[in-house]
Amino acid sequence: MKKKMFLRFPRDKVMNPVAYRLVKDFGLIINIFSARITAEDGGHMGIEVEGKEETIKEAIAYLKKSGVDVDDLEKHIKIDAKKCTDCGACVSVCPASAFSADKQLKINLETDKCIACGQCVDACPFRALSMV
C-alpha cells in the first residue's frame, strides 16, 4: 500500500532522524517529494510511504508520539473543464510535473503524481482548478 503524508516538525524536533527511522525501524520505502526544514524554524516534509497497511499505521503513531504533526494527503486537484482554457499556467508551476500538454495542447493531470501542494490552484487565472 502507498500513502501520501505531510509532516510538520516543531523546531525542537528537527534533529530527530525521522526518515531513517521510517526505513530502518518500520521497513517502509519512502519518497520525499518536498521538504523544507531548518533548525531555526522547524519545517515540513511531504512524503509517500510504501509498505503494509498495519506497518504504516504503526509508523504514523510513532511520528505523532515523537511530536511530528501528520496530515494525510488524500486531497487532490479537480479540473473544471468548463473554465479551463488550457493556458498552461498549471504546467509551469507544478513541482511534481503532474500536469502536461498533449499534441493538441490540451492540459492533462496525472493524479498519481500530484502532491496536493495547491500551487496550480493559486496560479490558474481562470479558477478552473480546485482542491477537493
C-alpha positions as CSV (number, residue, x, y, z in Angstrom):
1,M,0.0,0.0,0.0
2,K,1.1,3.6,-0.7
3,K,0.2,6.6,1.4
4,K,1.0,10.3,0.9
5,M,1.5,12.4,4.1
6,F,2.6,15.9,5.0
7,L,4.7,16.1,8.1
8,R,5.3,19.2,10.2
9,F,8.2,19.4,12.5
10,P,8.4,21.8,15.5
11,R,11.8,23.5,16.0
12,D,12.9,21.2,18.8
13,K,12.3,18.0,16.7
14,V,14.2,18.8,13.5
15,M,17.3,16.9,14.6
16,N,15.3,13.6,15.0
17,P,16.2,11.1,12.2
18,V,12.6,10.6,11.2
19,A,13.1,9.4,7.6
20,Y,15.8,7.0,8.8
21,R,13.5,5.5,11.5
22,L,10.7,5.0,8.9
23,V,13.1,2.9,6.8
24,K,15.1,1.2,9.5
25,D,12.6,0.5,12.2
26,F,9.4,0.1,10.1
27,G,10.9,-1.2,6.8
28,L,9.0,1.4,4.8
29,I,10.0,2.6,1.4
30,I,9.8,6.4,1.4
31,N,9.8,9.0,-1.3
32,I,10.4,12.6,-0.1
33,F,8.7,14.9,-2.7
34,S,9.0,18.2,-0.9
35,A,10.9,19.3,2.2
36,R,11.9,22.5,4.0
37,I,13.4,22.0,7.4
38,T,15.6,24.4,9.4
39,A,16.9,24.3,12.9
40,E,15.5,27.9,13.4
41,D,12.0,27.4,12.1
42,G,11.2,23.7,12.2
43,G,9.7,22.7,8.9
44,H,7.7,20.4,6.8
45,M,8.2,17.3,4.6
46,G,5.9,15.8,2.0
47,I,6.4,12.0,1.7
48,E,4.9,9.0,0.2
49,V,5.4,5.8,2.1
50,E,5.0,2.2,0.8
51,G,4.6,-0.8,3.0
52,K,2.0,-2.9,4.7
53,E,-1.1,-1.0,5.9
54,E,-0.6,-2.0,9.6
55,T,3.1,-1.0,9.5
56,I,2.2,2.4,8.0
57,K,-0.3,2.9,10.9
58,E,2.4,2.0,13.4
59,A,4.8,4.4,11.8
60,I,2.2,7.2,11.9
61,A,1.7,6.5,15.6
62,Y,5.4,6.7,16.1
63,L,5.6,10.0,14.3
64,K,2.8,11.5,16.3
65,K,4.3,10.2,19.6
66,S,7.6,11.9,18.5
67,G,5.9,15.3,18.3
68,V,5.6,15.4,14.5
69,D,2.2,16.5,13.1
70,V,1.0,14.2,10.4
71,D,-1.7,15.1,7.8
72,D,-3.0,12.7,5.2
73,L,-2.7,13.9,1.6
74,E,-5.9,12.4,0.4
75,K,-6.8,15.7,-1.3
76,H,-6.5,16.0,-5.0
77,I,-6.9,18.6,-7.7
78,K,-10.0,18.8,-9.8
79,I,-10.2,20.5,-13.2
80,D,-13.4,22.3,-14.2
81,A,-13.4,21.7,-17.9
82,K,-15.9,24.5,-18.5
83,K,-13.5,27.0,-17.1
84,C,-10.2,25.6,-18.3
85,T,-8.7,27.3,-21.3
86,D,-5.6,25.0,-21.5
87,C,-3.4,28.1,-20.9
88,G,-0.7,26.0,-19.2
89,A,-0.2,28.1,-16.1
90,C,-0.6,25.0,-14.0
91,V,2.1,23.1,-16.0
92,S,4.8,25.7,-15.3
93,V,4.3,25.9,-11.5
94,C,3.7,22.2,-10.7
95,P,6.8,20.9,-8.7
96,A,5.7,17.3,-9.3
97,S,5.2,17.6,-13.1
98,A,1.7,16.2,-12.7
99,F,0.4,18.4,-15.5
100,S,1.3,18.0,-19.2
101,A,0.0,19.2,-22.5
102,D,-0.8,16.7,-25.3
103,K,-0.2,17.2,-29.0
104,Q,-3.4,19.3,-29.3
105,L,-2.1,21.4,-26.3
106,K,-4.9,20.1,-24.1
107,I,-3.8,20.0,-20.4
108,N,-3.8,16.7,-18.7
109,L,-3.4,15.9,-15.0
110,E,-1.7,12.7,-13.8
111,T,-3.3,12.4,-10.3
112,D,-0.8,9.8,-9.1
113,K,2.0,12.3,-9.5
114,C,0.1,15.1,-7.7
115,I,1.4,16.1,-4.3
116,A,-1.6,18.3,-3.5
117,C,0.5,21.4,-2.8
118,G,-2.0,23.8,-4.3
119,Q,0.4,25.9,-6.3
120,C,-1.6,25.2,-9.5
121,V,-4.8,26.3,-7.9
122,D,-3.2,29.7,-7.0
123,A,-1.6,30.0,-10.4
124,C,-4.8,29.4,-12.5
125,P,-6.0,32.7,-13.9
126,F,-9.4,31.2,-14.7
127,R,-10.0,29.5,-11.4
128,A,-10.5,26.2,-13.2
129,L,-8.6,24.2,-10.6
130,S,-9.8,23.3,-7.0
131,M,-8.5,21.2,-4.2
132,V,-11.1,18.5,-3.2
